[in-house]
Each structure stands twice: as structure tokens, then as C-alpha cells.
Amino acid sequence: MINFENPAVFAGLLGIPLFYWALQYFQNKQLSQIAIWGQHWEGGLQDPQNKSSKIFRWMASVFLTLLVIALANPRHGLKSSSTTMAVKDIFIALDLSKSMDATDLPPSRLEVAKKRTIQFLDEMKGNRIALILFAGESYLAMPLTTDPMSAVSMVSSLNTGQMAIQGTNIEEAANIALEANKRMGQGDAIFLLITDGEDHEGGAQSALEKLADNGFDIFIAGIGTEQGGTIMGPEGVLTDEEGQVVRSQLNKHLILEMAEQSHGIVLDVNDTNWSRKVDSAIKNNQKSGTVERKYKSYKSYAHVPLLLAALVLCVGFYFSRIGFSKKMTLLLVVFTSVTSLMKAQDPKPFVEGNRLYQSEKYKEAQKKYEEGLKTKEDARAQYNLGNSQYKSGNLDEAVQNFEKAAKTLPNKDQQSKAWHNLGNAQYKKGRLGEAIEAYKEALRLNPGEKSSSINLAIAKAATAETTATTKRTKKPKRSESRRSARRKS
């Protein structure tokens, strides 16, 4: 099915009849001026409505019509393109031992770890991601892939009951990352360890040191508090064989020791932007691998009406009886018309911005979109600008541009994407209510869309978590107030 990239250009067709009548007027005027002298001619004058004049006028009108169609850029079918970009292989090792059910980070350590991992995956789009799950045993749950949504879906459904053998074996998880990188990777990689710091099997320090010696950058996210918390099981709070309540504490000493041994970086799980430290390390590391990113775009057929327009122009001049100077005047009119119609096309900065965005050079793309929007309002460019700002961390500006684009994009599918991305930006800013409403709007326009459904569920869960935490913190204060009142009376 044929579609047009710039349908607004078709407004230029309204000027074609005016152009035809103007040509007719000037041709008649030219002949009427000659008629003053023609009265002395024996043969009289040529009919001003002769056949060749009519053909010329029609040819000129057809020429402009074809030119407008070319500027609208007819497209049909898809073509595959590719660009080469720097990427990093990132191995995420997530602790699924029973201690991750501790509630010192509400609702549990594992739920907080999952939330932070999903945020991290969103930041790391464009890199290759692998997921390793470990407890007393370890396994590669997802090999290296550039599809972050697969990882998000998997992480969202994780629980400690998935591991048949309990315990914590960090060494095995590190060895799996090393073997997978040698088999499928591109050399230097990142190992992100998300754990509460228990190591029942030993050997964690030496395993991470071995990873560092093989070109890995090590990041460790400690999950939990030093005060510790109880562990919830199917039958309530977990107890030991003697009936004592089990409390699990974050082993901060081991985490610092592992980081020192492997020259790694410790990440603060309470810092919602810790994933940017990893992102910064990737960008600063000049030894990143490369990957060929393929994408599809429409095939343009603007050259077909342009060639026909050139042919029609040549034929039209053949039938023209006007003089050379008049032909030059006509060409000037045509040139002026083309120049005005060209303004309806995407400005060059938009085209350059698209190319930079495909290459994941988001800050450079942002500048190009801003430059283009100064000369032309365009909903698609507004949406792309919002994406570039989101990728660059400029969330306030991204929110504004997503809101504008969502209201002005031409079809429901594009509007749904704008609402979805608006929800992502609001979520990152901590505006959970606004994020939920944005995801709902995206689903209203595109029911059943998987990404919006998943993100809506995550935002609702985060809201419930925040509400529960607020109630827990407020309740003791009310109780203390009542006790104080009783003491006073």
C-alpha cells in the first residue's frame, strides 16, 4: 500500500488551477498587444486559443502536479538498513537465595532488586544483556541478547522458589559469565552482581578477581540493610530448628571485600540513578565491542514523479510559442513554487537527527531536532526529540515533548507510543500516578500492547508498595500520640 511521508504538501495542488488561469491570462494579454499591430497585416492574427497554447498550459499544470506528488514523497514497501555502533556485553547475576525474601527493604529485597534491575535494563537499551540466576546453584537463564523486553518479562516473574538448591554460590555465577563471554561475547564486558552479600560456598573474591583479569568491569549492588530483617515464608516468618526467628543482614563487609579484590564499584541500591554509573563506565571504556544494528524504513519513490515532471516540462516547452524571455519568466515562477513547497518537507536537521538517533548518539540528535523545530512544527520530530531527551536523562523536557506529541501525532499507533514513553518518563521522575494514567491512555489507543501492560503493572505495584510503606511509617506515630495522651490524662 502506498503512503506519503509529507501529505501536507498536497495543499499545493489547490494552486494548480490558479496557475493554469494565470498562464491563460498572460498568453491572451500577449496576443492582444500584438493585435494592435496585426490590424495592418494582410493575414490577420493567430487564434489566441490555438491548440498548442492549450497543450502548453495543460503540460505546465501536470508538471506542477507531479512535482507536488514528488515532494509528498510516495513510499511503498520496506528496505533494510544497518548501522554499526559500540556496545557492551552486560552479564547480570541476580541472587535468588531465600534470604532475598527478607523484608528489611519493603516489600522484600527481591522485589526491590527486580525493580532496580528493570530500571537498569531500560537504561541499557542497545547493549547486549545476559541474565544469570543463582542461589546454591547457578544457571544462564537468558543468553546475550539485544532484546531488553525479554529480560524485563523474565525478571518480573522471578521468585526464590525457582531455585531447587538453596544457598549462595557467587563463584559459580561468575564462572558462568566468564564461560559465556568466551563463547558468545566480544571480549571486555560488564558483570553486575545483585546480592545481599551472603556467600555460603566461598570463593567469591577470587572468582570476581578472575573476571576482572579477563577484561570485565565489576559492579556490585548490595541488597538489604545492616540492621537486617525477617524472612517471610509460606507459613509466615521463617524460624530455625530451635524455633528462633531468622534474621538476615546485608553482608557489607564481604561486598566491600569483593569490590576491592576485583577493582569493582559498589552501587547504592537506594540511589534510583545507580544504573547511570554503569552507563557512564560503558561510554568511558574505549574497548567496547561493535554490533550491526539493523532497522527497516520505507522505500521512497519520489524519483518517479520527478522524472515524469522533467519529461512533461520538456514536452511543454516544445509546444510553447512564447519567446525565450517569457520561458525564463515561467521557469522563475516554477522555481518559486518549488521553493515554497519544499518548506513542507522535513528540514535537513530532522533527517540528520533521525540518523544520529539510529546510531544512539542521543545528545547530538537532540540538538538537530531542536534546530529543525525552530523553523517547522512537526509532531514526529517533537516525539523524537522527547525520545532523545529521555535517553540523555533530561526527563522534564522529555515529558513536555511527549505530551505535545501525544496530542498532535496523526494516528493512534503513534499516539499510543508517545503516551507509553510519557509514562516511562513520569515513572523515572517518581510520579507514579501520572505514569499510570499515561500507560492507561496508551492501552486505550492500542489495547493489549505488551510493553504498556507490563509497565502499568510495575507502576501499580510500586504505588501499592509506596502506600504500604507510608501506612507503616505513620502508624507508630499515631500510636505514640495516643499513648502520650493517656499519660497526660
N, C-alpha and C positions, 0 to 999 in steps of 0.2 A: 504494500500500500504506500502510495506517495504521500509525503508530508512536506511542509515548508518550514525552514528554520526561522524565517522572518516574515510571517504572514501580514504584519502591519504594513509592509511595503505595498501591498495590493491597493492601498488607499490612493496610490499614484495613478491607478487606472482611471480614476474619476477625471483626471486632467486630459485624457486622450481625446474625448470629443471636443473639448475646448481647443486643443492643439489642431485638430482637423479643421474646425471652423476658422481658426486664425490663418491657417495656410490658404484656405479658400478666399478669405477676405483679401489677403495681400496679393494673391495671384490676380484676382479681379481688379484690384486697385492698380496694379502694374499695367494691365491691359487697357484699362480705361484712360490712363495717362497717355499711352501710345495712341489711343484713338483720336486725340486732338490733331495729331499729325497724319493719321491714317485717312482723314477725310480727303486728302489730296491724292491718295493712292487710287490707282485705277482698279486694283484688285480687291479693295476693301480690307477688312480685318479678319483674323482668325477667331473662331468662336471661343470665348473665354471658358466655356465648359467643355473643351475638347477632351477626347478620351485619354490622352497621355497625362493631362493635368490631374484628372481624377485618379488614374493609376498611381501617380506620384503621391497624392495625398493619402491614399489607402496604404501604400507601401510605408510611408513615414509613420502612420498610426500603428501599423503592425510591428514596425521596428521598435517603437516605444513600448508596446505591449510585451514583446519578447524580452525587452530589457528589464521591465518590471518583474517578470517571471524569474529572470536570472538573478536579480537582486534578492528576491524572496528565497532563493536557494532551494530548489526542489531536491528532495532526498528520498532514496529508496534502498532498502537492504542495509546490511551491516558489514563493516570491514573491521578486521582485527589489526590492532596496532600494539606496539610494545615500547617500553622504556626501561632502561637499566638504572637501578638505584641501589644505594648502600643499605644493607640490612644487617641485623644481628640475630643470631640464634639464641633464644632465651629458653632455658630449662627451669620450669617452676616445680619445686619439690614441696608438696603440701602434706603436713603432718595430719594423719587421721587416727592417731592413738587415742585411747579412751580419755586421757587427761585433757584432750581438746574440748571435751564436753563440760569442763569446769565453767562456773558462772561468774568468775571474778570480772570478766568482760561480758556484760549482758548483751543478748540473752545467753550466749556461750562463746567461748574462744573460737570454736569452729565457725560459727555464724559470722563473727567479726572478720575472721580470716577469709571466708568466702567473699564477703562484701568488698574487702580491700583487694582481693585477687581480681574480682570483676572490674573494679575501677582501674587496676593496673592493666588489664587486658585491653580496656578501652584506650588507654594512653599509648599502648604499644602496637596499635594497628600499623601494618606494613612490615613488621618484623615477623620472623618465624617463631612460633611458640610450640613448646612441648610440655606435657604435664606428667609429672611423676608423683604417685601416691605412695605413702609409706607409713608403716607402723612397726610391727615386729618383722614384717616382710615389706618388700618394695616391688613396684612394677611400673612400666611405662604405659600409662593409661591412654596417652594420646601422642603419637609421633609428631615430629616437626611439621607444622602447617602454617599457612598464611591466613587461615580462616578463623578469626577470633571468636565468631559466634558459636562455633562448635565447642570451643573451650568454655565459653560462658555457659552454655547449656549443661555441660558436664559438671562444672564447678557448682552450679546452682543446686544440683541434686545430690551432692556428696553428703555422707554421714559416716560416723565412726564404725557403724555396724557392718560396713562393706569389707572391712579387713578381717580375714579369718584368724590371723595370728596377731595378737596384741603385743604391745611393747613399743620401743622406738629405736629404729635402726637407721641412723642418718648416713652411716658409712655405705650401706648398700645403695641408698638413693643416690649418693654422689657417684658411686661406681657405674650405676646405670646411665647417668648423664654423660659420663666420660665415654662409655662404650657407644652410646647412641650418637654422640658428636663425631666420633671417629668413623662411624658407619654412614651417617647421613648428613653430618654438619659441614660447615665451611671453615673449620679452624677455630679461631677465637670465638668465645661465646660467653653468655652470662648464666650464672647459676643463682637463682633466687630461692633461698631456703626459708620456708614459713613454718615455724615450730615454737613450742613452748619451752624448748631447751633441754628436755629430758633425753638422755642417751643411754638406754639400758644395755646396749651391746658394746659400747666403747668404740674407739677408732674414728670418731667424727672429725677430730682435729687433723689427723694425718690424711684422711680422705679429702678434706677440703683443701689442704695444702697441696695435695697431688693435683687437684683440679686447677689450682692457681698456677702450678708449674706447667700445665698443659694449655695455658692461654685463657683460662676462664677468669672473668671478673666475678667476685663473690659478693652477694648481698644477703644479709640475714635479717629477717623480720621476726622479732620476738613477740609472741602472742601470750598475754597473761600479765599478772601483776606479781610483785614480790610478796605481797600480803597473801596471795593465793585465794582459792575459792573451792567450794564443794563441787562434786561431780554428780550430775543427775543421771540416773539410770532408769530402766523401765519400771522399777518398783520404788522409785524415789531416790533419796540421797544415797550415794554409794558408801558402803561401810566395809571395813576389813574383816578378817576371820574372827577377830575379838569383839566385833560389834562397834568399833570406833569409827567415827565419821572420817572419811578420807578427804584430806585437803591437798590440792596440787598447787605448787608455786612455780612461777616463772624462774627458770634457772639462768639468771642473768650472768652469773659468773662464767658458765660454760659458753654462752653466746659470745661474750667478750673475748673469751679464750679462742674460740673458733675463728672469730674475725681477725684477731691478732696473728694467729698462725697462718692464715691464708691471705693476709693483707686485704681483708674484706671490709665492707661498710655495714654498720648496724643501722637498721631503719626503725624509726619510732612508729609503731602501729597506730598511735593516737594522732599522728600527723596525717591528715587526709591527703596531703600532697607528696607523700613519700615516694610515690611512683615516679615523680619528676626527677628525683635524684638518679634513678636508674636510667631514665630517658636522657638526662644530661651526660651520663657516663657513656652511653651508646654514641651520642653525637660527637663527644670529645675523643673517642677512640678511633684512630685513623686506620685500624686494622680490620674494620668491619668487612664482611663479605658483600657480594652483589647478587642481585636476583633480577631476573627479567620479569617485569610486571606487564601482563597483557590486559588490554581493555578493548572494548568494542565501540565503534562510533558509526554514524550513518554515512553511507556513500553519497557524495554530492554529485548532482548532475547539472549544476549551474552552467557548465560549459556548453551544453546542448542548445539552450535558448540563446546563449551569447553568439554561437557560430551562426545560427539561423538569423539572428538580428543583423550580423555583419553582412550576410548574403542578401538579405532584404534591402539593406541600405545601399548596397552596390546596384541592385536592380532598380531601386527607386531613383537614384541619380541618373541612371540611363534614360529613364522616361521623363526626367525633368527637362523643361525647356528654359528654365531660368538661367541667368548668367552666373559667371563664376563668383562674383561678389555676393550674390544672393545665396549661393550654395554655402559660402563661408559663413554667412549670417545664420543660415539654418543649422550648420554644424555647431555654431556657438550656442544656439538655443538648446540643441540636443545635449551638449556638454554641460550646460547649466542645469538641465533637467536631471541628468545622471548624477551630478554632484549633490543636488538636493535629495535625491533618492538614496544615495549612498549613506546619508545620515541615519537612515532607518536600519542599516546593517549594524552588526556588532562592531563597536570600535576595536581597534587593534589591541588596546590594553586588555580587553576581555579575552581575546584569543590567546594572548600571551599568558594571562592569568590562569586560564584553563590548562595550558601546557605545564606551567610551573606547579599547579596543584596536582596534576597527574604524576609529577616527579617528586611529590611530597615536599616541595620547597614552599611551605605554607606562608612564611612571613613575606617572601618575595611575591607570592601570588596575591596576598592581601593588599600589597601596595599597588599592584596592577589593577585589581578590581576597584579600589578606591579612586584611582586615576580615571578609569573609564566611567565610573558613576558620576563624576563631576560634569561630564559632557552629555550623559544619556541615562535616564532612569530605566532600569531593566531588572525585573523580578528575579530572573535566573542568576544574574550577576550578584544581586543582593543576597540570594541564598548561598552562592559560592563564597561570597565574602564572609558570611556568617560561619561557614564551614572552616575557612582559613583561620578566622579569629578563634574559633573553638579549638582547633588543633594547636594554635600558638598560645593558648591559655588566656586569651582576652575574653573572658566569659561575659562580662557586662555588655561589650559591644556585640558579641555573638547573639545574645538574647534579643537585642534591639533589631538586628538584621533578620533573624529568623522570624520574629513577629511580623515585620513588614512583608517578608517574602511569603509567609503563610497566607496572608490576606490578598496577595496580588498575583501569585503564580497561576498559570492558565488552566491547569487541570487538577483533579482530585488526587491523583497519584503523587504529583509534585508537592501539593499542599500537605499531604499526609507525611511526606518525608521531612518537610520543614517543621511541622508540629512535633514529629519524633525527635528531631535534633534540638528543638527548643526545649523539650522535656529533658534531654541529656544535659543541656547547659544549666537548666534550673536545678537539676539534681546535684550537679557538681557544686553549685553555689549553696547547696543546703536548703533550697526552697522546695521541700518535698511536696507540699500542697499544689504549688504551681506546676511541678513536674508531673504529678498525677493527672491533673487536668489536661496538660499538653498531650500526654500519652493517650488519654481517652479521646481527645479530638482527632489524633492520628488514626486511631482504630475506628472512629466513626466514619472517617473518609475512606479507610481501607480496612474493612473488618477482617479479622483473622490474621493480620500481619504478625509474623512470629517475633521479630525483634521488639516491636512495640508492646506485645503481650508480655514478654519476659521482663522488659524494663518496668512495665506497670506493676507487675507482681513484686519486683525488687523494691520499688519505691513505696508500695503499700506496706511491705514487711518492715522497711526502715522507719516508716511513720508509726507503725504499731510498737516497734522497739523503743522509739523516742518517747511515745506516750507512756509506755510501761515504766521506763526509767524515770520520767517526770513524776509519776504517781509514787514510785518507791522513795524518791528523794523528798517529796512533800509530806508523806505520811508521818515520818518520825517527828517532823516539826509540829504537826498538829497535835500529836500525842504528847509531846513535851509541853506544848502550850496548855493542854488540859491538865496535865499533872501540876504545872506551876499554879494554875488557877485553883486547884484543890488545896495545894499547900497554903496559898494565901488565905483561903477561907477558913 
